[in-house]
Amino acid sequence: MILYILLCGFPPFNGQTDQEIMDKVLQGKFSFDYPEFEDVSKEAKNLVMKLLEYDPDKRISAKEALTDPWFKTNVESQVIDKPLAIQALKNLRSFRVY
């Protein structure tokens, strides 16, 4: 969920009330159909899908996530994707829990 927020600036399960949010969590449905995801790589979206998998038996662990190709490419790289880092920081700053 945190990676989703870092990539776009809002949570995958959002709503006007706590009940609406919980209903969406229970359905386990989220989307990348927002303008904020236009420049997000397919690899990043694949990792988010693995992390937000509804079925806990199919969901990857934190340890498995760290070995995901997206993490390996972006964390172990000596080159920093500045636009991605700047956007993630902006998204983190704009995210607020009410």
N, C-alpha and C positions, 0 to 999 in steps of 0.2 A: 504494500500500500504506500509506503514511503517513497519507493522508487517512482510509482505512478505520479505522486504529488510533485516530486522533484522534476519530472519530465514535463508536467503540464501546469502545475500550480493549483490543482484542486483534487479532491479525493475521488476514487473510482465509484464510490457509493455515496451519492449526495442527495440531500432532500431538505425540505423546509422545516421538518420536525424530526425529532429523534425516532419516532415511530416509522416515518417514511424512510429514513436512513436504514433502520433495522430491517424493514421489509425488503429493501434492495439488497442488503447484505445476505439475507436469507435466500433470496433468489439467485444470488451469486452472479448476476449479470452486470457487465461493465462494457464500456465502449471506447474505441479510439477515434470515433467519428466527430472530432472537434478540430478546429483550425490549429490548436496548440500542438497537435500530433503530426502535422504535415511534414515537419522536418525531423521527426524522430525516426531513427533507423528501425528497420524490420527486426534486427537482432535485439534491440532494446524492448520492442513490443513483445517479441517472443519470450523474453525473460519475464516481463511483467505477467504475461499469460500463465507461465509456469508457476510464478509466485502466488497468483490469485486463483489458481485452480480450485474449483469448488469442492471436489472430492479430496479429502485430506490424504487418502491413500495414494493419490496420483500427484499431489502437490509436492514440489521439490523442497528440500530442507535448506536452511541458510548455508550449510556447508556445501551442498550441491550448487546453490546459486553462485557461490564464490568461484566455482570452477566453470561456470557458464562462459561460452565464447565472448559474450558482450563484456562481461567483467574482465576477463583475461585481456581482451584488446584494449579496454579503456583504463584499467587500473595498472596493468603492468607496462603499459606504453610509456616511453620517455617523452612522447609528444602529447601535449594537453590540447584537447579539442576546446579552444577558448570559447567559441560560440555556445557549445553545449554547457560548459561550466558557468558562463555568464547567465544563460537562460535558467539553469538549475538554481542559481543563487537568487535570481529575480523571482522564480516560482516559490522558493522557500520563504522569501520575504513577504510575498503577497498572500501566502496561505495563512488563514486565521481560523481558529476554532471558536465558534460563538457559543 
